[in-house]
């Protein structure tokens, strides 16, 4: 699968991801999935035009996907698994401030909400959905190892509150972060192989905790580095002008 956030035009790195994933699927008689990881209506807000741009670029590259999915269409699926994890005691609603949790996490200490009964966590989850909590007042965390040697893996955020309408007109107020959404989608879509950047290695480790909670087998994963061309530097969505052919633009 190739899973971009459609918050801008495809980059040269995107083209590599499209072609390599498509060719592997073709070579082994598999299925090439284009999934738009578009459940961040705030920090990496999707551009409506970008959905079509990616499809056009796939066609131009000779890599037309077999399946196209918008992650934002699957919100009820994410809520289903969030609630399943809460009932299992594998997720909890954390009401710590961001700074307070950071201090606890770095010390390898648990949030006071971590040991709340699933019933209380479920009540608070419903309150996140119905507007009782404001942005940043509560998040849903996935239990991992609070003393893990890598602090980035300790009780990561699965859902947060965003009081902002999605560009596609969706009005949900509790949105899954990428690590949660992507993990659930990979399983739901039957993804067997993931080829992605080595900068996402921590994401893989976080997602494996989720897969262990749910008794799932994690897909086989390969990592690669970023593309950098000496004359131009690195290629990224934020460094491109917003035109559908991705005209190069050097920031600064």
C-alpha positions as CSV (number, residue, x, y, z in Angstrom):
1,X,0.0,0.0,0.0
2,X,1.0,3.6,-0.5
3,X,-0.6,5.9,2.1
4,X,0.0,9.6,1.7
5,X,-1.6,12.4,3.6
6,X,-3.2,14.5,0.8
7,X,-2.1,17.8,2.3
8,X,-0.3,18.9,-0.8
9,X,1.1,17.6,-4.1
10,X,3.0,14.4,-4.5
11,X,6.8,14.7,-4.1
12,X,9.6,12.8,-5.8
13,X,9.6,10.6,-2.7
14,X,5.9,10.0,-3.2
15,X,6.6,8.9,-6.8
16,X,9.1,6.4,-5.5
17,X,6.6,5.0,-3.1
18,X,3.9,4.8,-5.7
19,X,6.1,3.1,-8.3
20,X,7.8,0.6,-6.0
21,X,4.6,-0.5,-4.2
22,X,2.8,-0.8,-7.5
23,X,5.6,-2.8,-9.1
24,X,5.9,-5.2,-6.2
25,X,2.1,-5.8,-6.2
26,X,2.3,-6.4,-10.0
27,X,5.3,-8.7,-9.8
28,X,3.8,-10.9,-7.1
29,X,0.2,-10.8,-8.4
30,X,-0.9,-8.7,-5.4
31,X,-3.1,-5.8,-4.8
32,X,-1.9,-2.2,-4.9
33,X,-3.8,0.0,-2.4
34,X,-3.8,3.8,-2.4
35,X,-5.0,4.9,1.0
36,X,-5.3,8.6,1.9
37,X,-4.3,8.9,5.6
38,X,-6.5,12.0,5.9
39,X,-7.7,11.9,9.6
40,X,-5.7,15.0,10.7
41,X,-8.0,18.0,10.0
42,X,-5.7,20.4,11.8
43,X,-1.9,19.9,11.8
44,X,-1.7,18.3,8.3
45,X,-5.0,19.5,7.0
46,X,-5.9,17.8,3.7
47,X,-6.3,19.7,0.5
48,X,-9.4,18.7,-1.5
49,X,-7.5,19.1,-4.8
50,X,-4.7,16.8,-3.6
51,X,-6.9,13.6,-3.7
52,X,-7.3,14.0,-7.5
53,X,-3.7,15.0,-8.0
54,X,-2.5,11.8,-6.5
55,X,-4.8,9.7,-8.7
56,X,-3.6,11.6,-11.7
57,X,0.0,11.1,-10.8
58,X,-0.5,7.4,-10.2
59,X,-2.0,7.1,-13.7
60,X,0.8,9.2,-15.2
61,X,3.3,6.9,-13.5
62,X,1.6,3.8,-14.9
63,X,0.7,2.7,-11.4
64,X,-3.1,2.9,-11.2
65,X,-4.2,1.5,-7.8
66,X,-6.5,-1.5,-7.5
67,X,-8.1,-0.1,-4.5
68,X,-8.5,3.6,-3.3
69,X,-9.5,4.3,0.3
70,X,-10.1,7.5,2.3
71,X,-9.3,6.8,5.9
72,X,-11.7,9.5,7.0
73,X,-14.5,7.4,5.7
74,X,-13.7,4.7,8.3
75,X,-14.3,6.7,11.6
76,X,-16.8,4.3,13.0
77,X,-14.3,1.5,12.5
78,X,-11.7,3.4,14.5
79,X,-14.2,4.1,17.3
80,X,-15.2,0.4,17.4
81,X,-11.6,-0.6,18.1
82,X,-11.0,2.3,20.5
83,X,-13.9,1.1,22.6
84,X,-12.8,-2.5,22.4
85,X,-9.4,-1.5,23.7
86,X,-11.0,0.5,26.5
87,X,-13.1,-2.5,27.6
88,X,-10.0,-4.7,27.5
89,X,-8.2,-2.2,29.7
90,X,-5.6,-1.6,27.0
91,X,-6.5,2.0,26.5
92,X,-7.6,4.8,28.8
93,X,-8.6,8.5,28.7
94,X,-5.8,10.7,30.0
95,X,-6.7,14.1,31.4
96,X,-3.1,15.2,32.2
97,X,-1.9,18.4,30.6
98,X,0.6,17.8,27.8
99,X,3.5,19.1,29.9
100,X,2.5,17.1,33.0
101,X,2.3,13.8,31.0
102,X,5.6,14.6,29.4
103,X,7.2,15.0,32.8
104,X,5.7,11.7,34.0
105,X,6.6,9.9,30.8
106,X,10.3,11.0,30.9
107,X,10.5,9.7,34.5
108,X,8.9,6.4,33.5
109,X,5.9,7.1,35.7
110,X,2.2,6.4,34.9
111,X,-0.5,8.9,34.4
112,X,-2.9,8.9,37.4
113,X,-5.7,7.9,35.0
114,X,-3.9,4.8,33.7
115,X,-5.3,2.5,36.3
116,X,-8.9,3.8,36.1
117,X,-11.5,1.0,35.6
118,X,-12.6,0.5,32.0
119,X,-16.1,1.7,33.0
120,X,-14.7,5.1,34.0
121,X,-12.5,5.3,30.9
122,X,-15.5,4.5,28.7
123,X,-17.5,7.2,30.4
124,X,-14.8,9.7,29.7
125,X,-14.4,8.5,26.1
126,X,-18.1,9.2,25.6
127,X,-17.6,12.6,27.1
128,X,-14.8,13.3,24.6
129,X,-17.3,12.5,21.9
130,X,-20.2,14.6,23.2
131,X,-18.3,17.8,23.9
132,X,-17.8,17.5,27.7
133,X,-14.1,17.9,27.2
134,X,-12.5,20.7,25.2
135,X,-9.4,20.4,22.9
136,X,-6.3,19.3,24.9
137,X,-8.3,18.5,28.0
138,X,-8.4,14.8,27.3
139,X,-6.8,12.2,24.9
140,X,-7.2,8.5,24.5
141,X,-3.9,6.7,25.2
142,X,-2.8,3.2,24.2
143,X,-1.1,1.3,27.0
144,X,2.4,0.2,26.2
145,X,5.3,-0.2,28.6
146,X,5.5,3.0,30.7
147,X,9.1,2.2,31.5
148,X,10.2,1.4,28.0
149,X,13.8,2.5,27.2
150,X,12.5,4.7,24.4
151,X,10.2,7.4,25.9
152,X,8.5,7.9,22.5
153,X,6.9,4.5,22.8
154,X,5.4,5.0,26.3
155,X,1.6,5.2,26.3
156,X,1.1,6.9,23.0
157,X,-1.9,9.0,22.0
158,X,-4.5,7.1,19.9
159,X,-7.2,9.9,19.7
160,X,-7.4,13.6,20.3
161,X,-10.1,16.2,20.2
162,X,-10.2,18.6,17.2
163,X,-13.0,21.1,17.0
164,X,-12.5,21.7,13.3
165,X,-14.6,20.6,10.4
166,X,-12.7,18.3,8.0
167,X,-12.2,19.7,4.5
168,X,-14.5,16.9,3.2
169,X,-17.3,18.2,5.4
170,X,-16.9,15.6,8.2
171,X,-17.9,16.9,11.6
172,X,-16.4,14.3,14.0
173,X,-14.6,16.0,16.9
174,X,-12.5,13.1,18.1
175,X,-9.9,12.0,15.5
176,X,-7.4,9.1,15.5
177,X,-3.7,10.0,15.2
178,X,-1.8,8.4,12.3
179,X,-0.3,5.5,14.3
180,X,-3.8,4.4,15.3
181,X,-5.6,5.0,12.0
182,X,-2.8,3.4,9.9
183,X,-2.5,0.4,12.1
184,X,-6.2,-0.4,12.0
185,X,-6.4,0.3,8.3
186,X,-3.5,-2.0,7.5
187,X,-5.2,-4.9,9.3
188,X,-8.7,-4.1,7.9
189,X,-7.4,-3.9,4.3
190,X,-5.4,-7.1,4.6
191,X,-2.0,-5.4,4.0
192,X,0.8,-7.9,4.0
193,X,3.8,-5.8,3.2
194,X,4.7,-2.2,4.1
195,X,7.4,-0.3,2.4
196,X,8.0,3.1,4.0
197,X,10.6,5.6,5.3
198,X,13.0,4.7,8.1
199,X,11.8,7.8,9.9
200,X,8.6,5.8,10.8
201,X,10.4,3.0,12.7
202,X,9.0,4.3,16.0
203,X,5.6,4.3,14.5
204,X,6.0,0.6,13.7
205,X,7.1,-0.1,17.3
206,X,4.1,1.8,18.7
207,X,1.7,0.0,16.3
208,X,3.0,-3.4,17.3
209,X,1.8,-2.7,20.9
210,X,-1.7,-2.2,19.4
211,X,-1.4,-5.4,17.3
212,X,-0.3,-7.3,20.4
213,X,-3.4,-6.0,22.3
214,X,-5.7,-7.2,19.5
215,X,-3.9,-10.5,18.8
216,X,-3.0,-9.5,15.2
217,X,0.2,-10.3,13.2
218,X,2.0,-7.2,12.0
219,X,2.7,-6.9,8.3
220,X,6.3,-7.5,6.9
221,X,8.0,-4.1,6.8
222,X,10.9,-2.6,4.8
223,X,12.3,0.8,5.4
224,X,14.2,3.3,3.2
225,X,15.8,6.7,3.6
226,X,14.7,10.1,2.2
227,X,15.6,11.2,-1.3
228,X,18.1,14.1,-1.4
229,X,19.4,15.5,-4.7
230,X,22.6,17.6,-4.3
231,X,21.5,20.5,-6.4
232,X,18.1,20.9,-4.7
233,X,18.3,19.3,-1.3
234,X,15.5,17.2,0.2
235,X,12.1,16.9,-1.3
236,X,9.0,17.3,0.9
237,X,5.4,18.4,0.6
238,X,6.1,21.5,2.7
239,X,8.8,22.5,0.3
240,X,6.7,22.4,-2.8
241,X,4.4,25.1,-4.2
242,X,0.7,24.1,-4.3
243,X,0.4,23.3,-7.9
244,X,-0.7,19.9,-9.1
245,X,2.5,19.0,-10.9
246,X,4.6,19.7,-7.8
247,X,6.8,22.5,-9.1
248,X,10.0,22.6,-7.0
249,X,10.3,25.4,-4.5
250,X,13.2,25.9,-2.1
251,X,12.1,27.3,1.2
252,X,14.1,30.2,2.6
